[in-house]
Amino acid sequence: MPMYEYCCTSCDHAFELRQKFSDPPASKCPECGAAVKKMISSTAFSLKGDGWFKTSYCPKTEAPKPAGCAGGCACSAE
């Protein structure tokens, strides 16, 4: 389940809630009961390694790659 961050519009109390996608957003601050707003936060999702583009998607060619071309993909020299 995703984690959502909220901030109180009255007392500035920040808190996190683990909610289902189908759950309604939080509406009250647990500290003072005032209205809250959903915060935008950075994700913990990160892509590392060669990845699907290089291993599964990228067409391989026999032509020599231009200088500065990363990976084994056919790329255009700009």
C-alpha positions as CSV (number, residue, x, y, z in Angstrom):
1,M,0.0,0.0,0.0
2,P,1.3,3.5,-0.8
3,M,2.3,6.0,1.9
4,Y,0.8,9.5,1.7
5,E,2.0,12.6,3.5
6,Y,-0.3,15.2,4.8
7,C,0.1,18.6,6.5
8,C,-2.3,20.4,8.7
9,T,-3.4,23.8,7.4
10,S,-3.8,25.1,11.0
11,C,-1.0,23.8,13.2
12,D,1.4,22.6,10.5
13,H,1.5,19.1,11.9
14,A,2.9,16.8,9.3
15,F,2.0,13.1,9.3
16,E,2.0,10.0,7.1
17,L,-0.8,7.5,6.4
18,R,-0.5,4.1,4.7
19,Q,-3.7,4.0,2.6
20,K,-5.2,1.8,-0.2
21,F,-5.7,3.5,-3.6
22,S,-9.4,3.2,-3.0
23,D,-9.4,4.9,0.4
24,P,-10.6,8.5,0.6
25,P,-7.9,11.1,1.4
26,A,-7.5,12.2,5.0
27,S,-9.5,15.3,5.9
28,K,-8.7,16.0,9.6
29,C,-5.5,16.6,11.5
30,P,-5.0,13.9,14.2
31,E,-3.6,16.7,16.5
32,C,-6.1,19.5,16.3
33,G,-8.9,18.3,14.0
34,A,-8.4,21.0,11.4
35,A,-8.3,20.5,7.6
36,V,-5.3,18.9,6.0
37,K,-3.7,19.0,2.6
38,K,-1.9,16.2,0.8
39,M,1.8,16.8,0.3
40,I,3.9,16.0,-2.8
41,S,6.9,14.0,-1.7
42,S,9.8,12.3,-3.5
43,T,9.5,8.7,-4.3
44,A,11.7,5.9,-3.0
45,F,11.5,4.2,-6.4
46,S,14.8,4.0,-8.2
47,L,16.0,2.3,-11.4
48,K,19.6,1.0,-11.2
49,G,21.7,-1.2,-13.4
50,D,21.6,-1.9,-17.2
51,G,17.8,-2.0,-17.3
52,W,15.2,-3.2,-19.7
53,F,16.1,-0.7,-22.5
54,K,19.6,-2.1,-22.9
55,T,18.8,-5.8,-22.4
56,S,15.2,-6.2,-23.8
57,Y,14.2,-3.3,-25.9
58,C,17.2,-1.8,-27.6
59,P,17.9,-3.2,-31.1
60,K,21.4,-4.5,-31.5
61,T,23.3,-3.6,-34.7
62,E,26.6,-4.8,-36.2
63,A,27.5,-1.2,-37.2
64,P,30.2,0.4,-35.1
65,K,28.8,2.8,-32.6
66,P,29.8,6.5,-32.7
67,A,32.2,7.9,-30.2
68,G,30.3,8.9,-27.0
69,C,27.5,6.4,-27.6
70,A,26.6,4.6,-24.3
71,G,25.6,1.0,-24.0
72,G,25.3,-1.5,-26.9
73,C,22.4,0.4,-28.6
74,A,22.3,1.9,-32.0
75,C,22.2,5.6,-31.4
76,S,22.5,8.6,-33.6
77,A,25.5,10.9,-33.3
78,E,24.3,14.4,-32.6
